[in-house]
């Protein structure tokens, strides 16, 4: 296991340089060459959330296209998430502090960075973007994936933290973005909002999209697994929330809005699935008691495997009234399961979903969430059927990880103008023009 400056390898943690295998990637029908791609991320710990999960989902689509992908991180090589990772991990040893300073990163990049065709910096406000600026600028094309970290919601919600970020922005981060080959966004809305947070924002913007693998189809066994674990859901019209129980997710809005529509049909049931702090969960349970729907709310905790996918397939509709959501993996997973989504206009992919007719978009308020639920419940059978049919089409055209992998390669190879991804294979484009 490696500390310091290991050799580049196709093995996860330790082959000699001679073991390097350069895989061909098809650029055009008659042109083949090798590509090596490096991701730099603070940690590959799954508890880190979206960035590492997105990186994991990209791995297979890129490998299938002949790309060799390495990941360098500031983790202990003995950490279980490193030892068990399916990624080609170069673990440099633990980083220090919330800034994730790692004294081994700059020397490692100086020795090995030039071996890569492109480098992708995952996230902002940490040492690895400064390290890339210092070492790679003008030598190796590097890209910065912001992962929603420029959203102005954070500025309004955490003003003191924003002041610290402003200082770092003025000193380092804006230069890292300005000199990047491109700054990558998951969707058009994220790009629009990123322009509103900090002064002297200037960079080359590209929409790389984001996605996940196709969810498993259900032959009845997945739903059966979910209903077996939570028998009170059998035969109910399920409104599903799936994700972290966090203040920004709007679970309180959903509980209050559900209480307002619960009398429409006694079969309606709210399922809240996901981990969260005990204090917030208790607060939300008390809210459900106060508004009189506690018996109609099922709290599942974190779900995985058949129970997770069974919850999606058992749901009539998915609801996420988030105050801020850079992408919303659970939203996309619902689409992939053929479940329409009711989301707020703070979920950054709302424009794409609205354009595709795969869901209903409202404001991130109790009234807005109620309106979305009422619109769904009042829809006739034909309208609901159209939305159910549109959901998996939207997933396949925009959010399937294979599509996202190709989109990233198109950006690296200069074969896209940065506009939102269009439907290349199935009829007219479904995206908005770049502003």
C-alpha positions, 0 to 999 in steps of 0.5 A: 500500500502506498504512501508518498509517491507511488508508481502509476499502475493499473492495479488498485494499490501496487503494480510496478510501472511496467504493469501500465497498460494503455487502453485504446479509445475510439475517437473517430471511426478510423482513429484509435489512441490511448487515454489516461485520466486522473481524478483528484479527490480529497477522500474516497470515503463513501460518507463523503457523499455525491462526488465519490459516488458520481466518480464510481458510477463513471468508472465503468462507462469510461473503462468500456470506452478504453480509458484507464482511470486512476484516482489519487486521494488523501486517504490512509491506504489501510482505510477499509474504503480504500482496500475494498474499492473497485477503483484504481486508487493511489492513496497518499496518506491522510490529509490534515484539517478541513482544508485537507492539506496533504504535503505529498500531493504536490510532489506526486503531481510533479512526478506523475502528472504529465503521464495523464491526458487530462486531470479532473479536480473533484470539488472546491475549497480544498487543497487539491485545487490549489495543488493542481493550479501550482503543478498542472497549469500550462502543462496538463489539461485540468478540469474542475468539477464544482459539484454544486459548491458555488451555489448561492444558497450556501452564501445565504444560509451560512454567511460566516462560512461564506466570508471564509470562502470569499477570502479563499476565493480571492486568494486561490480558488478563482485562479484555479477555475480561471486557468482550468481547461474547463469548469464542469457542471452537472446541469444548466441550472447549476451553471447559472447559479454558480455565477451569482456567488463570488466576484470576478468569476471567469472561467470556461464553462462546460456542462458534463451532466451527471448520472447513475447506472440503470436501476434494476427492473422489478419482476415483483421480488423487489417490491415484495422485499420492501413490503415484507420489511414494512408490511404497513405499506402493502396496498398503499399509494406511496409518496416516497422521499429517499435521501439524507434527512437534512434540513436542506432537503425540505422534509418538514415541508413535505410532512406539512404538505402531505397533511394538507392532502391526506384526506384526498385518499385514505390509502395515501402513505408517506414513506421517508427513507434515509439516514439522518441525525437522531435530533432532526428525525425526532423533530420531524416525527413530532411535527408529524404528530402535531399535524395529525399524520403520524400513523401515515408516515413510515420511517425506514431508516437507510435502505439498500439492495432489494429493499431500496429498489423495492421502495422506488418500484412500490412508490406512486410518486417521488417527492423532494422539495429541497431548498438546495440540490445540485443534482439529486441522485435519488431523483434520477433513480426514481426516473430510472424506475419509471416513477414520476417526481415532484420536486422543487425549483431548487433541485438543479435538474428541474428544467430538464425534468419539466421539459421532459414531462417527467415530473411536476416542479413547484417552489420550495415552500409548504404551499408549493409542495402541497400544490405539487401533490394536489396536481398529481392527485388531481391528474387523470389516468392518461396524464399519470401514464404519460408521466410514467412513460416519460420518466425512464425516457428522461433517465435514458436520454440525460442521466444514464451513466453511459451517456455521461461518460461519453459526454465527459470524453466529448468535453476532454476531446473538444467535441462539444460546445458546452451547451446542455447535453441533447438527445443524440439518439432518440428524436429531437433534443430535450435540452435548453440552449446555453444562455 
